Amino acid sequence: MGDTEVMKKKYIYIMSLFSMFFLVNPVMANQPPGPQMLLSEILILPIMALFSIMGGAYAVMKLRGKKSSGLKTFLVAILAIIFSGINEGFGVLVAITFGIFAILRGLQMFFWGIRSLFKLKKPEHLIEANPWRLIPSGVLLIFITIFLSGMAVAFFGYWPLRGTEINSREESLKEFVAYQLAYAQLQKAESGQRSFERVTQKDPLIYEFFHHSWRKKANVRLEYDKDGKHFMIYMLPSTRFPFFPYNHLTSQPSYFGDETGKIRMIYVNSKDSICPADAPIVMSVGKKEIQKAFSKFLQDIMVSRVPEKIKNVRGKDRGEKVAGSTDYQSRKIAQDDRFVAYDNGTVMDIETGLMWADKDNGKGINWHNAKRYCRRYKGGGYNDWRMPTIDELENIYEKIKKNRNGYHITPLIGISSGGIWASETRGPEGSYYHFGSGKQNWAILSNSRRALPVHSGR
């Protein structure tokens, strides 16, 4: 048994060295152990003592002549638990250390019981031992200790959202549902049919609503019917769960929202668990929230919903037919080299075949609203305008010429500010081209730039 004591001392020395590494680890330095990890640390040694009493291990140890060090061990254990509150890394090491001691005790009790049961050359300290107490107590101690030590490992790095972070998630979801309802009302006012905007998980709009205020990316799923008249959004837990079976010791909220404006929630213990459509209602989107979403996200694009008045010029001054439109003709009113302006508010680039709006939207808007403005622009009677790419914007940059506002672009296109949004994005940033400096740039999607619609092809 002397070898066992030497092994224990070596293990304590090695674990002490490793604990110093975890103590200075910057990743874990500010993250104390959670309640589950602390619980495992606190319970292991008392459970070891309880099963040692139940199995009669202390009587066997006394007969072996081993001196009691209960008070010393107790004080060391208390200090270890206190210092484990410094960070998670030390907490795991303490739990594993306690666990190894408890498992060794359980194995001792088990083998003592086996030797006593089969009378295999019993030593003096096992003559009075009761194998029917030692074996079950030792086995139970081993399994319970493995479970508690595993709990410490399972909850290592588990940082669920709490308090204000959960409130932020709920407000983001509520705002998104309000936006969809405001969008549907706008569609109904224009076309007489209520439909929702189709958004995918990779759409930059998701970044604007869900990724800007959390330390974890949103776990969002969106579903639409074929006609876009119904939508459903599932907001699942955004942080990982401990592995099975420890995931059942914690829970996080999972949400469901749809066109009814009702937001439902249940608590789940799996990252992929969705909230059913009949779950309890926790929030509702009302007229006030819809109006707020309309003012915040859709007000700036209303001007693009009114079609331009189309002139049908007859007689000898009638102009050439403009690309893509079959129900009217427009008259050419000016030309600047490769750019031709028409009286329907469009400017044709005869070199590339692209048609441009003859002016931008007139004020700063964020990237998402700029994209919507371009997509819903009705200039020239067309309904398939879009946001230009960064290369398309760079292609109309003029090194020498300037428009009336002093920007390097043909005078036939009136831009009121140098920065024009482009379609390319990278995470939370959108690209834009500056017609003052002639450079491509990136900006946060919520920043303000101008929108200049473009139409493809003749």
C-alpha positions as CSV (number, residue, x, y, z in Angstrom):
1,M,0.0,0.0,0.0
2,G,3.0,2.3,0.3
3,D,3.2,2.3,-3.5
4,T,-0.4,3.6,-3.6
5,E,0.4,6.5,-1.3
6,V,3.4,7.4,-3.5
7,M,1.2,7.4,-6.6
8,K,-1.3,9.7,-4.9
9,K,1.4,12.2,-4.0
10,K,2.8,12.1,-7.6
11,Y,-0.7,12.7,-9.0
12,I,-1.3,15.7,-6.7
13,Y,2.0,17.2,-7.8
14,I,1.2,16.8,-11.5
15,M,-2.3,18.2,-11.1
16,S,-0.9,21.2,-9.2
17,L,1.4,22.0,-12.2
18,F,-1.5,21.7,-14.6
19,S,-3.7,23.9,-12.4
20,M,-1.2,26.7,-12.7
21,F,-1.6,26.6,-16.5
22,F,-5.4,26.8,-16.2
23,L,-5.1,29.6,-13.7
24,V,-3.2,31.9,-16.1
25,N,-5.2,30.7,-19.2
26,P,-6.8,34.0,-20.5
27,V,-9.7,32.2,-22.0
28,M,-10.9,30.9,-18.6
29,A,-9.5,33.7,-16.4
30,N,-12.8,35.6,-16.1
31,Q,-15.2,32.6,-16.2
32,P,-15.9,31.0,-12.8
33,P,-17.4,27.5,-12.6
34,G,-21.1,27.2,-13.0
35,P,-23.4,25.8,-10.3
36,Q,-23.4,22.3,-11.8
37,M,-19.6,22.1,-11.7
38,L,-19.4,23.5,-8.1
39,L,-22.1,20.9,-7.1
40,S,-20.0,18.1,-8.4
41,E,-16.9,19.3,-6.5
42,I,-18.8,19.7,-3.2
43,L,-20.5,16.3,-3.4
44,I,-17.8,13.9,-4.3
45,L,-15.8,13.8,-1.0
46,P,-18.9,13.7,1.3
47,I,-20.3,10.8,-0.8
48,M,-17.0,9.0,-0.6
49,A,-17.1,9.4,3.2
50,L,-20.7,8.2,3.3
51,F,-20.1,5.0,1.3
52,S,-16.9,4.4,3.2
53,I,-19.0,4.3,6.4
54,M,-21.7,2.2,4.8
55,G,-19.2,-0.3,3.5
56,G,-17.1,-0.5,6.7
57,A,-14.0,0.8,4.9
58,Y,-13.0,3.0,7.9
59,A,-12.9,-0.1,10.2
60,V,-10.7,-1.9,7.7
61,M,-8.4,1.1,7.4
62,K,-8.1,1.3,11.2
63,L,-7.1,-2.3,11.4
64,R,-4.5,-1.6,8.8
65,G,-3.0,0.8,11.2
66,K,-3.5,3.9,9.0
67,K,-3.4,7.1,10.9
68,S,-6.5,9.3,10.5
69,S,-6.0,12.6,8.7
70,G,-9.6,13.6,8.4
71,L,-9.3,17.2,9.6
72,K,-6.3,17.9,7.4
73,T,-8.0,16.4,4.4
74,F,-11.2,18.3,5.1
75,L,-9.3,21.7,5.2
76,V,-7.4,21.0,2.0
77,A,-10.6,20.0,0.2
78,I,-12.4,23.3,1.4
79,L,-9.4,25.4,0.2
80,A,-9.4,23.6,-3.2
81,I,-13.1,24.2,-3.7
82,I,-12.7,27.9,-2.7
83,F,-9.8,28.4,-5.1
84,S,-11.6,26.5,-7.9
85,G,-13.9,29.5,-8.0
86,I,-11.1,31.4,-9.8
87,N,-11.9,29.9,-13.2
88,E,-13.5,26.9,-14.9
89,G,-10.2,25.2,-15.6
90,F,-9.2,24.9,-12.0
91,G,-12.8,23.8,-11.2
92,V,-12.5,20.9,-13.6
93,L,-9.1,19.9,-12.2
94,V,-10.5,19.9,-8.6
95,A,-13.5,17.8,-9.5
96,I,-11.4,15.3,-11.4
97,T,-8.9,15.1,-8.6
98,F,-11.6,14.5,-6.0
99,G,-13.1,11.9,-8.4
100,I,-9.9,10.0,-8.8
101,F,-9.5,9.7,-5.0
102,A,-13.1,8.6,-4.6
103,I,-12.7,6.0,-7.4
104,L,-9.6,4.6,-5.8
105,R,-11.4,4.3,-2.6
106,G,-14.3,2.5,-4.3
107,L,-11.8,0.1,-6.0
108,Q,-10.2,-0.6,-2.7
109,M,-13.5,-1.4,-1.1
110,F,-14.5,-3.7,-4.0
111,F,-11.3,-5.7,-3.9
112,W,-11.3,-5.9,-0.1
113,G,-14.8,-7.3,-0.4
114,I,-13.8,-9.8,-3.1
115,R,-10.9,-11.1,-1.0
116,S,-13.1,-11.4,2.0
117,L,-15.9,-13.1,0.1
118,F,-13.7,-15.8,-1.4
119,K,-11.4,-16.2,1.6
120,L,-8.3,-15.8,-0.6
121,K,-5.5,-15.6,1.9
122,K,-7.2,-13.0,4.1
123,P,-5.0,-10.5,5.8
124,E,-5.6,-9.7,9.4
125,H,-7.5,-6.4,8.6
126,L,-10.1,-8.3,6.4
127,I,-11.0,-11.0,8.9
128,E,-13.9,-9.1,10.3
129,A,-14.8,-7.3,7.0
130,N,-18.3,-7.8,5.6
131,P,-18.1,-8.4,1.8
132,W,-21.8,-7.7,1.3
133,R,-21.3,-4.2,2.6
134,L,-17.9,-3.5,0.9
135,I,-18.7,-4.7,-2.6
136,P,-22.0,-2.9,-3.2
137,S,-20.8,0.3,-1.5
138,G,-17.6,0.3,-3.5
139,V,-19.4,-0.2,-6.9
140,L,-22.0,2.4,-6.1
141,L,-19.3,4.9,-5.1
142,I,-17.4,4.3,-8.4
143,F,-20.5,4.9,-10.5
144,I,-21.7,7.9,-8.6
145,T,-18.2,9.5,-8.7
146,I,-17.9,8.9,-12.4
147,F,-21.3,10.6,-12.9
148,L,-20.3,13.6,-10.8
149,S,-16.9,14.0,-12.3
150,G,-18.4,13.7,-15.8
151,M,-20.8,16.5,-14.9
152,A,-17.9,18.8,-14.2
153,V,-16.4,18.0,-17.6
154,A,-19.8,18.3,-19.4
155,F,-20.4,21.7,-18.1
156,F,-16.9,23.0,-18.8
157,G,-17.3,25.9,-21.3
158,Y,-21.1,25.9,-21.0
159,W,-22.1,29.5,-20.8
160,P,-25.9,29.9,-21.4
161,L,-27.4,33.2,-22.2
162,R,-28.9,35.0,-19.2
163,G,-30.8,38.0,-18.1
164,T,-30.3,40.9,-20.6
165,E,-29.0,38.6,-23.3
166,I,-32.3,36.6,-23.3
167,N,-34.3,39.9,-23.3
168,S,-32.2,41.0,-26.3
169,R,-33.0,37.8,-28.2
170,E,-36.7,38.2,-27.5
171,E,-36.8,41.8,-28.6
172,S,-34.9,40.9,-31.8
173,L,-37.4,38.2,-32.6
174,K,-40.4,40.5,-31.8
175,E,-38.9,43.2,-34.0
176,F,-38.4,40.8,-36.9
177,V,-42.0,39.5,-36.7
178,A,-43.2,43.1,-36.6
179,Y,-41.2,43.9,-39.7
180,Q,-42.7,41.0,-41.6
181,L,-46.2,42.1,-40.6
182,A,-45.4,45.7,-41.7
183,Y,-44.0,44.5,-45.0
184,A,-47.2,42.4,-45.6
185,Q,-49.4,45.4,-44.9
186,L,-47.4,47.4,-47.4
187,Q,-47.8,44.7,-50.0
188,K,-51.5,44.5,-49.5
189,A,-51.9,48.3,-49.8
190,E,-50.1,48.1,-53.2
191,S,-51.2,44.9,-54.8
192,G,-54.3,43.9,-52.7
193,Q,-52.5,40.7,-51.6
194,R,-50.8,40.1,-48.3
195,S,-47.4,38.5,-48.6
196,F,-44.2,38.4,-46.6
197,E,-40.6,39.0,-47.6
198,R,-38.6,35.8,-48.2
199,V,-35.4,35.9,-46.1
200,T,-32.8,33.2,-45.8
201,Q,-30.5,32.4,-42.9
202,K,-27.6,33.8,-44.9
203,D,-29.4,37.1,-45.8
204,P,-27.7,40.1,-44.4
205,L,-31.0,41.1,-42.9
206,I,-30.6,38.3,-40.4
207,Y,-27.3,39.9,-39.2
208,E,-29.1,43.2,-38.7
209,F,-31.9,41.7,-36.6
210,F,-30.2,38.9,-34.7
211,H,-26.3,38.9,-34.7
212,H,-25.4,42.4,-33.6
213,S,-26.3,42.2,-29.9
214,W,-25.4,38.7,-28.7
215,R,-22.1,37.0,-28.0
216,K,-23.4,34.0,-29.8
217,K,-24.8,33.8,-33.4
218,A,-28.5,33.3,-33.7
219,N,-29.7,29.8,-34.4
220,V,-32.7,30.9,-36.6
221,R,-34.8,28.9,-39.1
222,L,-37.3,30.5,-41.5
223,E,-40.1,28.8,-43.4
224,Y,-42.4,30.2,-46.1
225,D,-45.2,28.7,-48.1
226,K,-45.1,28.7,-51.9
227,D,-47.0,31.9,-52.3
228,G,-45.3,33.8,-49.5
229,K,-48.6,34.3,-47.7
230,H,-47.5,32.5,-44.6
231,F,-44.2,32.5,-42.7
232,M,-42.8,30.8,-39.6
233,I,-39.6,31.6,-37.7
234,Y,-38.0,29.3,-35.2
235,M,-35.3,30.8,-32.9
236,L,-33.5,27.9,-31.3
237,P,-30.9,28.0,-28.5
238,S,-27.7,29.6,-29.7
239,T,-25.3,28.0,-27.2
240,R,-24.2,24.4,-27.1
241,F,-25.6,22.0,-24.5
242,P,-23.6,19.6,-22.3
243,F,-23.4,16.1,-23.7
244,F,-25.9,13.4,-22.8
245,P,-27.2,12.8,-20.2
246,Y,-26.1,16.0,-18.5
247,N,-28.1,18.1,-21.0
248,H,-31.2,17.1,-19.1
249,L,-29.8,19.0,-16.1
250,T,-30.2,22.4,-17.8
251,S,-32.6,24.1,-20.3
252,Q,-32.8,27.1,-22.6
253,P,-35.7,28.8,-24.3
254,S,-36.8,28.0,-27.9
255,Y,-39.2,30.3,-29.7
256,F,-41.7,30.2,-32.5
257,G,-43.3,33.1,-34.3
258,D,-45.6,33.4,-37.4
259,E,-48.0,35.8,-39.2
260,T,-50.4,35.8,-36.3
261,G,-48.0,38.0,-34.4
262,K,-48.0,35.6,-31.5
263,I,-44.6,34.5,-30.2
264,R,-44.5,31.2,-28.3
265,M,-41.8,29.6,-26.2
266,I,-40.8,26.4,-24.4
267,Y,-37.7,25.3,-22.5
268,V,-35.6,22.6,-24.2
269,N,-32.4,20.7,-23.5
270,S,-31.2,20.3,-27.1
271,K,-29.8,22.9,-29.5
272,D,-32.0,21.5,-32.4
273,S,-35.3,21.3,-30.4
274,I,-37.9,23.5,-32.0
275,C,-40.9,25.2,-30.3
276,P,-44.2,23.7,-31.5
277,A,-46.9,25.9,-33.0
278,D,-49.2,25.2,-30.0
279,A,-46.8,26.2,-27.3
280,P,-47.7,28.8,-24.7
281,I,-47.8,32.4,-25.9
282,V,-45.2,34.6,-24.2
283,M,-45.3,37.8,-26.4
284,S,-47.6,39.4,-29.0
285,V,-46.8,41.9,-31.7
286,G,-49.4,44.7,-31.7
287,K,-50.1,47.8,-33.9
288,K,-47.6,49.9,-32.0
289,E,-44.7,47.5,-32.8
290,I,-45.8,47.2,-36.4
291,Q,-45.9,50.9,-36.9
292,K,-42.5,51.2,-35.2
293,A,-41.0,48.6,-37.6
294,F,-42.6,50.4,-40.6
295,S,-41.0,53.7,-39.6
296,K,-37.6,52.1,-38.9
297,F,-37.3,49.8,-41.9
298,L,-39.8,50.6,-44.6
299,Q,-40.4,54.4,-44.5
300,D,-37.4,55.2,-46.6
301,I,-38.4,53.0,-49.5
302,M,-42.0,54.3,-49.9
303,V,-41.0,56.7,-52.6
304,S,-39.8,53.8,-54.8
305,R,-43.3,52.2,-54.7
306,V,-44.9,55.0,-56.8
307,P,-44.3,54.3,-60.5
308,E,-42.9,57.1,-62.6
309,K,-45.4,58.8,-65.0
310,I,-44.7,57.4,-68.4
311,K,-44.8,59.7,-71.3
312,N,-46.0,58.4,-74.7
313,V,-44.6,61.0,-77.1
314,R,-46.0,61.0,-80.5
315,G,-45.1,62.8,-83.8
316,K,-41.7,63.5,-85.2
317,D,-40.1,64.0,-81.8
318,R,-41.0,60.5,-80.7
319,G,-37.9,58.8,-79.3
320,E,-36.6,55.3,-79.5
321,K,-38.1,52.3,-77.6
322,V,-36.4,51.7,-74.3
323,A,-35.2,48.2,-73.3
324,G,-37.6,45.8,-71.7
325,S,-40.7,47.9,-71.9
326,T,-43.4,47.1,-74.4
327,D,-46.2,49.5,-73.5
328,Y,-44.6,52.9,-74.0
329,Q,-41.9,54.8,-75.8
330,S,-39.6,57.5,-74.3
331,R,-37.8,60.4,-75.7
332,K,-34.1,61.0,-75.6
333,I,-33.4,64.3,-73.9
334,A,-29.6,64.5,-73.5
335,Q,-26.4,62.6,-74.2
336,D,-22.9,62.6,-72.6
337,D,-20.6,60.4,-74.6
338,R,-21.7,56.9,-73.8
339,F,-24.6,58.0,-71.5
340,V,-28.0,58.8,-72.9
341,A,-30.7,60.4,-70.7
342,Y,-34.5,59.8,-71.4
343,D,-37.5,61.7,-70.3
344,N,-38.7,58.8,-68.1
345,G,-36.0,59.3,-65.5
346,T,-33.5,56.8,-66.8
347,V,-30.0,57.0,-68.1
348,M,-28.7,54.3,-70.5
349,D,-25.0,53.3,-70.6
350,I,-24.7,52.3,-74.3
351,E,-21.3,50.8,-73.6
352,T,-22.4,48.2,-71.0
353,G,-26.2,48.1,-71.8
354,L,-27.0,49.0,-68.2
355,M,-29.8,51.4,-67.4
356,W,-29.4,53.7,-64.4
357,A,-31.8,55.8,-62.4
358,D,-31.1,59.5,-63.2
359,K,-30.7,60.2,-59.4
360,D,-30.2,58.5,-56.1
361,N,-32.7,58.1,-53.4
362,G,-31.8,61.5,-51.9
363,K,-30.9,60.7,-48.3
364,G,-28.7,58.3,-46.3
365,I,-30.3,54.9,-45.6
366,N,-28.8,51.6,-44.4
367,W,-27.8,48.8,-46.7
368,H,-30.9,46.7,-46.3
369,N,-33.2,49.6,-47.0
370,A,-31.0,50.6,-50.0
371,K,-31.5,47.1,-51.4
372,R,-35.2,47.3,-51.0
373,Y,-35.3,50.7,-52.5
374,C,-33.5,49.5,-55.6
375,R,-35.6,46.3,-55.8
376,R,-38.9,48.2,-55.6
377,Y,-37.9,51.1,-57.8
378,K,-40.4,51.7,-60.6
379,G,-38.5,54.2,-62.8
380,G,-39.2,54.0,-66.5
381,G,-42.1,51.7,-65.9
382,Y,-39.9,48.7,-65.0
383,N,-40.3,46.5,-62.0
384,D,-37.0,44.6,-62.0
385,W,-34.5,47.1,-60.8
386,R,-31.7,46.0,-58.5
387,M,-28.8,47.2,-56.4
388,P,-25.6,47.5,-58.5
389,T,-22.4,45.6,-57.9
390,I,-19.3,47.3,-56.8
391,D,-17.7,46.8,-60.2
392,E,-20.7,48.3,-62.0
393,L,-20.5,51.4,-59.8
394,E,-16.7,51.6,-60.4
395,N,-17.3,51.4,-64.2
396,I,-19.4,54.6,-64.3
397,Y,-16.8,56.6,-62.2
398,E,-15.4,59.5,-64.3
399,K,-11.9,60.7,-63.4
400,I,-12.3,64.1,-65.1
401,K,-16.1,64.8,-65.3
402,K,-18.2,65.8,-62.3
403,N,-21.9,66.2,-61.8
404,R,-23.5,69.3,-60.4
405,N,-22.8,68.2,-56.8
406,G,-19.1,67.8,-57.5
407,Y,-18.9,64.0,-57.7
408,H,-17.0,62.1,-60.4
409,I,-19.9,60.7,-62.4
410,T,-21.7,61.8,-65.6
411,P,-23.7,65.0,-65.1
412,L,-26.8,63.1,-66.4
413,I,-26.9,61.1,-63.1
414,G,-27.5,63.1,-60.0
415,I,-26.1,61.7,-56.8
416,S,-26.4,63.8,-53.7
417,S,-23.6,62.1,-51.8
418,G,-20.3,60.3,-52.7
419,G,-21.0,57.0,-51.1
420,I,-23.3,54.6,-53.0
421,W,-24.2,51.2,-51.6
422,A,-23.2,48.1,-53.6
423,S,-24.7,44.6,-53.4
424,E,-21.6,42.7,-52.0
425,T,-21.5,41.9,-48.3
426,R,-19.2,40.2,-45.9
427,G,-20.9,39.3,-42.6
428,P,-22.1,42.5,-40.9
429,E,-20.5,44.8,-43.5
430,G,-21.7,46.0,-46.9
431,S,-19.6,47.4,-49.8
432,Y,-20.0,50.9,-51.2
433,Y,-18.3,53.0,-53.9
434,H,-17.3,56.6,-53.2
435,F,-17.5,58.9,-56.2
436,G,-15.4,61.5,-54.5
437,S,-12.3,59.4,-53.8
438,G,-13.0,56.8,-56.5
439,K,-12.4,53.9,-54.1
440,Q,-14.2,50.8,-53.0
441,N,-15.0,50.7,-49.3
442,W,-16.8,48.6,-46.6
443,A,-19.1,49.9,-43.9
444,I,-21.4,48.4,-41.2
445,L,-24.8,47.5,-42.8
446,S,-26.6,49.8,-40.4
447,N,-24.6,52.8,-41.6
448,S,-26.1,55.4,-44.0
449,R,-25.2,55.7,-47.6
450,R,-27.2,56.5,-50.8
451,A,-29.0,54.0,-53.1
452,L,-28.8,54.2,-56.9
453,P,-30.9,51.6,-58.8
454,V,-29.7,49.8,-62.0
455,H,-31.6,47.8,-64.6
456,S,-29.9,45.1,-66.6
457,G,-29.9,44.9,-70.4
458,R,-31.7,46.6,-73.2
